[in-house]
Amino acid sequence: MKIQRFAFLSLIGFFLIIGTLSGSFYYVERIGTLNYISENINQNIFRLEEDIQKSLQQNRLETIQTLLDQACAIDGAFGVLSLSMDGNSIAVSSSRSLTGKLIDEGYVPLSTISKELVEDEQLHYSSELNYYSGAEKKTAVLLIDLDRGFIFERLNHMAMLYGTILFLILGVVALSVLSGVRWLVIGPLERITRRAQNQDGAQEKYLIEELSILDQTLFDTFHSMQTQQNHLQDALNESRYLDGILRTVADINQLLITAKNIDELLEDSCQRLAEHPGYELCHIALKEKDALILKAYSNDSTGYLYPKMTTTFEGMKIDEGDPSIRAIRENKTVVIEHLEHESSWGAWRFIAEKGRYGSVISLPLVSAMDSSPLGVMTLYAKRSEGFEPKEISMLEELAGDIGFAMHSFGQREQLRYHLTTDQITDLPNRFTLVEALRGEDVCALAIINIDRFGDINEVYGVAIGDAILGGYGHWLRLKIASQKNIALYKMGSDEYALVASHCSELNLFITFLEELIVATQKESFVIEGIEIVLTITVGVARLSDRVLEHATAALKLAKRQRHSLEIFSSESKHEQENNIAWYKRIKEAIEEARIVPYFQPIVDNHSGAIIKYEALMRLIEADGSVSSPYLFLDIAKKTKLYPELTKIMIEQVVEVFKTSKLPVSLNLSTQDLVNPELADYLEQVISDNGVGQLMIFEILESEGIENYASVSAFVDRFKAIGCHFAIDDFGSGYSNFDHLLKLNIDTLKIDASLIKNLPHDRNAQIFVKHICDFAHEMGIDVVAEFVANEEIFKRVKEIGIDASQGYYFYEPSAVLVEGN
């Protein structure tokens, strides 16, 4: 920005600031005066109400007219004062013409005068008066109509005068300061800038000596930089070509992670390649039966290419014709140089001739070393000499990466659907709900639970129960169709969730939920000739960092108190007392060394042998009983005790396994992974005891991972000293598929909620099979959790899962067990 324009914009900005200050002064003065007037009106009305009540109780109605007239005469803010005995018509008024008339709409309670007078300039207020006529209590209504001219005209004149004077004074000061600055600084800087641009070396003296020095220094620096720039440009031109290829390939590799779908990946890849100075045109076609279908291409100066352009294999010979067809048939890279001497003909040759290209390369897109090509990427270059060997090697690697990414996208979309959608109702599931709750416009969450749904499953069977869940989900979807600000989700088992957004008042959402409860009771669902009537219980919570937990707590409270609807209160005394009690128990257990690891073996599904262990935290109570971390770990994470628990587990597990030949896994939360102090301590303990190869760290998928950079750095750091990593609770619905793509994981442990349903849930079988196959393709081992009986174990083996963990084999114990 030039100095002159900067000075002009600064002047405008200064005046805007002055105007804002003046307007703010006017606004504050106006609000203060209105608040003072409203307080004075409240006091006068209070005294008037006392006088009127006395007159009414003494049945002296003739004095009320006098009281109203006197009040209007004393306080100029009152325009008209009226009294209604029945709340419908005016009995007495300071304006005689209103006597006997009906009360108009638009009166607001006098208690809101401070807000209404300031924000809406409301002039009409009402106040109820209670009095006794004998032993009977009666109510009259005092109507107050304020005088707009008295309140606002004088107020506006006064505030406007003050604001205008302030604006003018500050404006004169600003102009004076700006004129001086322009004469001393801005003018000389403009002349210095013009001389530097025109390379004029003549020096000029200024009042400020530093500006004279700056004038000559800038000119000298300009010439020096110009000389250096010429040398650097010569050196840059020598390496730009190969460097450009490397950066282009790196950019496209980044797309493999960031692209949202295959079309975006292919389109962006073509554009990035064509942007390289050595290349001119790139297009990618995918194989469909005996033809190539054009899916993406860069800017085509020839105008020959078009979307879904089809090239058939029929009539093409391997040793001639289209290089794209040859690359597909031979499954190898095809390079044609010196196209100006090429005698064959075809669409590809027409493009090369019209675009004046010198060489072309076609590379098959394969997902694995021995797999058939999914398509072909063709690249035209201006140079007739073709492509350098290193250049071809980089492009072949890039083509392989694109092919692998295309294959991954197909499986990723299948898994994404299973991870984000409930299979029975086809509604967004808990994972999608958690993502939605992060939206800025969300204001409340309601969890709906079908009462006694377990009885329905027990009496009518799981098939009827699933049909009820699907039918009720469809019914809910129709109910909220007209509600633009309410979204429906399916949670686990018999629970649904409604998320309200853009709501100014929670009461409107509550009213809708109450209507929904009544409508559910009146609706009947007929499944295979069986008519079933449902009732529901609803827990509601306002948006917060723990809104899901709060809504669940409200639902549980509603169930306990047998209420149809309950709104969460953050001041719950019971929850506070429970948290305090657990904090004390955890602290005492740490001090008395009652935090210990239990070990549960993990067995190979083929041999039945124990191949590793998982260390599970337990709290030994003072009476000798054992408490699971499910009861106290969340409370520990809210305090400063949690890192201490992790350190205790690390010390005890390393002590047990430092002489072992089998590895052991240890759960780490996201809080552990981003704790640099804990990471340093953990690395020191592992190094001192030489147990790097024996340690497996399980990352809890159910907690979600947001800071991938920190987590990935943790994984790489401990991989370097021999540690392995696993994802625990995979498929629980909180996270997304990026865990497997972004983190270098060795093992995947499928969540118990999926494994336990394998014997009777076809959807669970399909889902787990997809997870297992994809993990194996990525070289990741798979472990099934919650293998509780032989029936589950048989299903696990059929699917091809590598190892199992559960009570069917071993329960967690304080000592290591061995055997088959």
Residue pairs with C-beta under 8 A, 6 or more apart in sequence:
1 9
2 190
2 193
3 186
3 189
3 190
3 193
4 186
4 190
7 178
7 181
7 182
7 186
10 178
11 174
11 175
11 178
14 174
14 178
15 171
15 174
18 166
18 167
18 170
18 171
18 174
19 167
21 166
21 170
22 163
22 164
22 166
22 167
22 170
23 163
25 159
25 162
25 163
25 166
26 159
26 160
26 162
26 163
29 158
29 159
29 162
29 163
30 155
30 156
30 159
31 118
33 155
33 158
33 159
34 117
34 118
34 151
34 155
35 114
35 118
37 77
37 117
37 151
38 113
38 114
38 117
38 118
39 114
40 75
40 77
41 75
41 77
41 78
41 113
41 144
41 146
42 110
42 113
44 71
44 74
44 75
44 78
45 110
45 127
45 142
45 144
48 67
48 68
48 71
48 81
48 142
49 127
49 129
49 142
51 67
52 64
52 67
52 83
52 129
52 140
52 142
53 129
53 130
53 131
55 61
55 63
55 64
55 67
56 64
56 129
56 131
56 133
56 138
56 140
57 131
57 132
57 133
59 133
61 92
64 83
64 92
65 92
65 94
68 81
68 82
68 83
68 92
68 93
68 94
69 94
71 78
71 81
71 94
72 78
72 79
72 80
72 81
72 94
76 147
76 150
77 146
77 147
77 150
77 151
78 94
78 144
78 145
78 146
78 147
79 123
79 145
79 146
79 147
79 148
79 150
80 93
80 94
80 95
80 98
80 143
80 144
80 145
81 93
81 94
81 142
81 143
81 144
81 145
82 90
82 92
82 93
82 94
82 95
82 98
82 142
82 143
82 145
83 90
83 91
83 92
83 93
83 140
83 141
83 142
83 143
84 90
84 91
84 103
84 140
84 141
84 143
85 91
85 138
85 140
87 103
87 139
87 141
88 102
88 103
89 100
89 101
89 102
89 103
90 98
90 99
90 100
90 101
90 102
90 103
90 143
91 99
91 100
92 99
93 99
103 141
103 143
104 124
106 124
107 124
107 125
107 126
107 143
108 116
108 122
108 124
108 125
108 126
109 125
109 126
109 127
110 125
110 126
110 127
110 144
112 125
113 122
113 125
116 122
116 125
117 146
117 151
121 148
121 152
123 145
123 146
123 148
123 151
124 143
124 144
124 145
124 146
125 143
125 144
125 146
126 141
126 142
126 143
126 144
127 141
127 142
127 144
128 139
128 140
128 141
128 142
129 139
129 140
129 141
129 142
130 137
130 138
130 139
131 137
131 138
131 139
131 140
132 138
184 207
184 208
185 208
185 211
188 206
188 207
188 208
188 211
189 211
191 204
192 211
192 214
192 215
192 218
194 200
195 201
195 202
195 204
195 215
195 219
196 218
196 219
196 222
199 219
199 222
199 223
200 219
201 219
203 212
203 215
203 216
204 212
204 215
205 212
206 212
206 215
240 277
241 277
241 278
242 390
242 391
244 276
244 277
244 278
245 276
245 278
245 391
245 394
246 394
248 272
248 273
248 275
248 276
249 394
249 395
249 397
249 398
251 272
252 268
252 269
252 272
252 273
252 398
252 401
252 402
253 398
253 401
255 264
255 265
255 268
255 269
255 272
256 265
256 401
256 402
256 404
256 405
257 741
257 742
259 265
259 268
259 405
261 409
262 406
262 409
263 295
263 296
265 402
265 405
265 406
265 409
266 284
266 295
266 296
266 402
267 296
269 282
269 284
269 296
269 377
269 402
270 282
270 283
270 284
270 296
270 297
270 298
271 282
271 298
271 299
273 279
273 282
273 298
273 379
274 280
274 281
274 282
274 298
274 299
278 381
278 382
278 383
279 379
279 380
279 381
280 301
280 355
280 357
280 380
280 381
280 382
281 297
281 298
281 299
281 300
281 301
281 302
281 351
281 355
281 357
281 379
281 380
282 297
282 298
282 377
282 378
282 379
282 380
283 294
283 296
283 297
283 298
283 300
283 305
283 377
283 378
284 294
284 295
284 296
284 297
284 365
284 375
284 376
284 377
284 378
284 402
285 292
285 293
285 294
285 295
285 309
285 311
285 324
285 375
285 376
285 378
286 292
286 293
286 295
286 365
286 374
286 375
287 293
287 328
287 372
287 373
287 374
287 375
287 376
290 312
290 313
290 314
291 310
291 311
291 312
291 313
292 310
292 311
292 313
292 324
292 325
292 328
292 375
292 376
293 308
293 309
293 310
294 305
294 306
294 307
294 308
294 309
294 310
294 311
295 308
295 375
297 305
300 351
301 355
302 350
302 351
302 354
302 355
304 347
304 350
304 351
304 354
305 351
311 322
311 324
311 325
311 347
313 325
313 328
313 329
316 322
316 325
316 326
316 329
318 326
318 329
318 330
320 344
321 344
321 346
322 346
322 347
322 348
323 334
323 335
323 336
323 348
323 360
323 361
323 362
323 378
324 334
324 348
324 362
324 376
324 378
326 334
326 362
327 333
327 334
327 362
327 363
327 364
327 373
327 376
327 378
328 364
328 373
328 375
328 376
331 364
331 366
331 372
331 373
332 364
333 361
333 362
333 363
333 364
333 392
333 395
333 396
334 361
334 362
335 359
335 360
335 361
335 386
335 387
335 392
336 342
336 359
336 360
336 361
336 386
337 358
337 359
337 384
337 385
337 386
338 358
338 359
338 384
338 385
338 386
339 349
339 352
339 353
339 357
339 358
339 359
339 360
339 384
340 358
340 384
342 349
342 352
348 360
348 378
351 357
351 380
352 360
352 380
355 380
356 382
357 380
357 381
357 382
358 381
358 382
358 383
358 384
358 385
359 380
359 381
359 383
359 384
359 385
359 386
359 387
360 378
360 379
360 380
360 381
361 378
361 379
361 381
361 386
361 387
361 392
361 395
362 376
362 377
362 378
362 379
363 376
363 377
363 378
363 379
363 395
363 396
363 398
363 399
364 373
364 375
364 376
364 399
364 403
365 373
365 374
365 375
365 376
365 377
365 399
365 400
365 402
365 403
365 406
366 372
366 373
366 374
366 399
366 400
366 403
367 374
367 403
367 404
367 406
367 407
367 408
368 404
368 407
371 403
373 403
374 403
374 406
374 407
375 403
375 406
377 399
377 402
379 395
381 387
387 395
408 741
411 770
411 773
411 774
411 777
412 737
412 741
414 770
415 737
415 770
415 771
415 774
416 736
416 737
418 766
418 767
418 770
419 429
419 431
419 731
419 733
419 736
419 737
420 428
420 429
420 431
420 432
421 427
421 428
421 429
421 432
422 428
422 429
422 473
422 490
423 763
423 767
424 466
424 469
424 470
424 473
424 490
424 763
425 469
425 470
425 473
425 474
425 490
426 470
426 473
427 473
427 477
427 488
427 489
427 490
427 496
428 436
428 487
428 488
428 489
428 490
429 489
429 490
429 491
429 733
430 489
430 490
430 491
430 492
430 733
430 734
431 733
431 734
431 735
431 736
432 489
433 489
433 491
433 497
433 499
433 548
434 548
434 704
434 733
434 734
436 442
436 487
436 489
436 499
437 445
437 499
437 543
437 547
437 548
439 501
441 501
441 502
442 499
442 500
442 501
442 543
442 547
443 500
443 501
443 502
443 503
443 506
443 509
443 542
443 543
444 499
444 500
444 503
444 506
444 509
444 540
444 541
444 542
444 543
444 547
445 497
445 498
445 499
445 500
445 540
445 541
445 543
445 547
445 548
445 550
445 551
446 497
446 498
446 499
446 500
446 509
446 513
446 538
446 539
446 540
446 551
447 491
447 495
447 496
447 497
447 538
447 539
447 540
447 551
447 552
447 554
447 555
448 476
448 495
448 496
448 497
448 498
448 516
448 536
448 537
448 538
449 494
449 495
449 536
449 537
449 538
449 539
449 555
449 559
450 456
450 468
450 469
450 472
450 494
450 495
450 534
450 535
450 536
451 534
451 535
451 536
451 537
453 465
453 468
453 493
453 494
454 494
456 464
456 465
456 468
456 532
457 464
457 465
460 527
460 530
460 532
462 760
464 527
464 528
464 530
467 527
467 528
468 525
468 527
468 532
468 534
469 490
469 494
471 525
471 527
472 496
472 520
472 525
472 534
473 488
473 490
473 496
475 523
475 525
476 488
476 496
476 516
477 488
479 516
479 519
480 486
480 487
480 488
480 498
483 512
485 500
485 501
485 502
485 503
486 498
486 499
486 500
486 501
486 509
486 512
487 498
487 499
487 501
488 496
488 497
488 498
489 496
489 497
489 498
489 499
490 496
490 497
491 497
492 753
497 551
498 513
500 509
503 509
506 540
506 542
509 540
510 540
510 565
510 567
513 538
513 540
513 565
514 564
514 565
516 536
516 538
517 535
517 536
517 538
517 564
517 565
520 534
520 535
520 536
521 533
521 534
521 535
523 533
523 534
524 531
524 532
524 533
525 531
525 532
525 533
525 534
526 532
535 564
536 564
537 555
537 558
537 559
537 563
537 564
537 565
538 555
538 558
538 564
538 565
538 566
539 551
539 552
539 553
539 554
539 555
539 556
539 557
539 558
539 565
539 566
539 568
540 551
540 554
540 565
540 566
540 567
540 568
541 547
541 550
541 551
541 553
541 554
541 567
541 568
542 550
542 568
544 550
544 570
550 568
550 570
551 568
553 568
553 572
553 575
554 566
554 567
554 568
555 566
557 563
557 566
557 568
558 564
558 565
558 566
579 635
579 638
582 631
582 632
582 635
583 635
583 639
583 641
585 619
585 621
585 632
586 619
586 632
586 635
586 636
586 639
586 641
586 645
587 641
588 594
588 622
589 595
589 619
589 620
589 621
590 641
590 644
590 645
590 648
594 619
594 620
594 621
594 622
595 617
595 618
595 619
595 620
595 645
595 648
595 649
596 617
596 618
596 620
596 652
596 814
597 615
597 616
597 617
597 618
597 649
597 652
597 653
597 656
597 814
598 615
598 616
598 617
598 618
598 626
598 812
598 813
598 814
599 613
599 614
599 615
599 616
599 656
599 664
599 812
599 813
599 814
599 815
599 816
599 817
600 613
600 614
600 616
600 805
600 810
600 811
600 812
600 813
601 610
601 612
601 613
601 805
601 809
601 810
601 817
602 610
602 611
602 612
602 613
602 614
602 665
602 783
602 803
602 804
602 805
603 609
603 610
603 611
603 803
603 804
603 805
603 809
603 810
603 820
604 610
604 611
604 802
604 803
605 793
605 796
605 797
605 801
605 802
605 803
605 804
607 820
608 820
609 820
610 662
610 817
610 818
610 819
610 820
611 662
611 803
612 662
612 663
612 664
612 665
612 696
613 662
613 663
613 664
613 665
613 816
614 664
614 665
614 666
614 667
614 698
614 805
615 649
615 653
615 664
615 665
615 666
615 667
616 629
616 667
616 812
617 629
617 633
617 645
617 649
617 667
618 626
618 627
618 628
618 629
618 812
618 814
619 626
619 627
619 629
619 631
619 632
620 626
620 627
621 627
633 642
633 645
636 642
636 645
637 669
637 671
642 669
642 671
643 671
643 672
643 675
643 677
643 678
646 668
646 672
646 678
647 678
647 681
649 666
650 666
650 681
650 682
650 685
651 685
653 664
653 666
654 685
654 686
654 689
654 691
654 695
656 664
656 816
657 663
657 664
657 691
657 694
658 689
658 690
658 691
660 694
660 816
662 694
663 693
663 694
663 695
663 696
663 724
664 694
664 695
664 696
665 696
665 697
665 698
665 726
665 747
666 695
666 696
666 697
666 698
667 697
667 698
667 700
667 728
668 697
668 698
668 699
668 700
669 700
669 703
670 699
670 700
670 703
670 704
670 705
670 706
670 707
670 711
672 678
673 699
673 710
673 711
673 714
674 707
674 710
674 711
674 714
679 714
679 717
682 718
683 717
683 718
683 721
686 692
686 695
686 718
686 721
686 723
687 721
692 718
692 721
692 722
692 723
693 722
693 723
695 718
695 722
695 723
695 724
696 723
696 724
696 725
696 726
696 746
696 747
697 718
697 723
697 724
697 725
697 726
698 725
698 726
698 727
698 728
698 749
699 705
699 711
699 725
699 726
699 727
699 728
699 739
699 743
699 745
700 728
700 729
701 727
701 728
701 729
701 730
701 731
701 732
701 734
701 735
701 739
701 751
702 728
702 729
702 732
702 734
702 735
702 751
703 734
704 734
704 735
705 711
705 735
705 739
705 743
708 738
708 742
708 743
711 743
712 742
712 743
712 744
715 725
715 743
715 744
716 744
718 725
719 725
719 744
724 746
724 747
725 743
725 744
725 745
725 746
725 747
726 745
726 746
726 747
726 748
726 749
726 783
727 739
727 740
727 743
727 745
727 747
727 748
727 749
728 749
728 785
729 749
729 751
729 752
729 785
730 739
730 748
730 749
730 750
730 751
730 771
731 750
731 751
731 753
731 754
731 767
731 768
731 771
732 751
732 753
739 745
740 748
740 774
740 775
740 778
740 780
745 780
746 780
746 781
747 780
747 781
747 782
747 783
748 771
748 775
748 780
748 781
748 782
748 783
749 782
749 783
749 784
749 785
749 805
750 768
750 771
750 772
750 782
750 783
750 784
750 785
750 801
751 785
752 785
752 786
754 764
754 767
754 768
755 768
755 784
755 785
755 786
755 787
755 792
755 796
755 806
756 786
756 788
756 792
757 764
758 764
758 765
758 768
758 792
758 795
758 796
758 799
759 791
759 792
759 795
765 795
765 799
768 799
768 801
769 799
769 800
771 782
772 782
772 799
772 800
772 801
773 800
775 781
775 782
776 782
776 800
781 802
781 803
782 800
782 801
782 802
782 803
783 801
783 802
783 803
783 804
783 805
784 792
784 796
784 801
784 803
784 804
784 805
784 806
785 805
785 806
786 792
786 805
786 806
787 793
787 796
787 804
787 805
787 806
787 807
787 808
787 809
788 806
788 807
788 808
789 808
790 808
792 806
792 808
793 804
793 808
796 804
810 817
